[in-house]
């Protein structure tokens, strides 16, 4: 959430990305869907039912407010990541410290 504010997302996009409502809604729908299962056989069955619940929740999702600003914000994030990866790595640090 701090990255969204620090990298300069618009107020509309910031409000959409800093809330947990979407993931909480998805978890609630998946929980409701999986509640109908009475006999869990194995982990594979659990994954299938969780995926079914997520697909069910996907139908209730709406477009993110400020979605048109996502490409520009994605570029800001990539630039920030590139800047972070260009910092001194441990082998270079040993060389520059000597």
C-alpha positions in Angstrom: 0.0 0.0 0.0 2.9 2.4 0.7 4.3 1.8 -2.7 1.1 2.9 -4.3 1.2 6.2 -2.6 4.9 6.8 -2.9 5.1 6.0 -6.7 2.4 8.6 -7.4 -0.7 6.7 -8.3 -3.7 9.0 -8.8 -6.2 9.3 -5.9 -8.8 7.1 -7.7 -6.3 4.3 -8.5 -4.8 4.6 -5.0 -8.2 4.2 -3.4 -8.8 1.0 -5.5 -5.4 -0.6 -4.9 -5.1 0.2 -1.2 -8.3 -1.5 0.0 -8.6 -5.2 0.8 -12.3 -5.4 -0.2 -11.7 -7.3 -3.4 -9.6 -10.1 -1.8 -12.0 -10.3 1.2 -14.9 -10.7 -1.2 -13.1 -13.4 -3.1 -12.2 -15.3 0.1 -15.8 -15.1 1.3 -17.2 -16.4 -2.0 -14.6 -19.2 -2.1 -15.4 -20.1 1.5 -19.2 -20.3 0.7 -18.5 -22.5 -2.3 -16.2 -24.9 -0.4 -18.6 -25.1 2.6 -20.8 -27.4 0.5 -18.1 -30.1 0.4 -18.6 -32.6 3.2 -15.8 -35.1 2.5 -12.4 -33.8 1.6 -10.4 -36.6 0.0 -7.0 -35.0 -0.7 -5.1 -31.8 -1.4 -5.9 -32.0 -5.1 -9.6 -31.9 -4.4 -9.1 -28.9 -2.1 -7.3 -27.0 -4.8 -10.0 -27.8 -7.3 -12.8 -26.6 -5.0 -10.8 -23.4 -4.1 -10.3 -22.7 -7.8 -14.0 -23.3 -8.4 -14.8 -20.8 -5.6 -12.4 -18.2 -7.2 -13.9 -18.7 -10.6 -17.3 -18.1 -9.0 -16.1 -15.0 -7.3 -14.6 -13.7 -10.6 -18.1 -13.2 -12.0 -18.8 -10.6 -9.4 -15.6 -8.5 -10.0 -15.9 -5.2 -11.6 -13.3 -3.0 -13.4 -10.9 -1.2 -11.1 -11.7 2.5 -10.7 -8.8 4.3 -12.4 -7.9 1.3 -14.6 -6.9 3.5 -17.5 -4.0 4.7 -15.4 -2.6 1.2 -14.7 -0.2 1.1 -17.7 1.5 4.3 -16.6 1.6 3.1 -13.0 3.0 -0.2 -14.1 5.9 1.6 -15.9 6.6 3.6 -12.6 6.8 0.3 -10.7 9.1 -1.3 -13.3 11.4 1.8 -13.3 11.5 1.6 -9.5 12.4 -2.1 -9.5 15.1 -1.5 -12.1 16.5 1.3 -10.0 16.5 -1.0 -7.0 18.3 -3.8 -8.9 21.0 -1.5 -10.0 22.2 -1.0 -6.5 25.5 -2.5 -5.4 25.5 -6.3 -5.1 27.6 -8.1 -2.5 30.5 -9.1 -4.8 30.7 -5.5 -6.2 30.5 -4.2 -2.6 33.5 -6.2 -1.6 35.4 -4.9 -4.6 34.4 -1.3 -4.0 35.1 -1.4 -0.3 38.7 -2.6 -0.8 
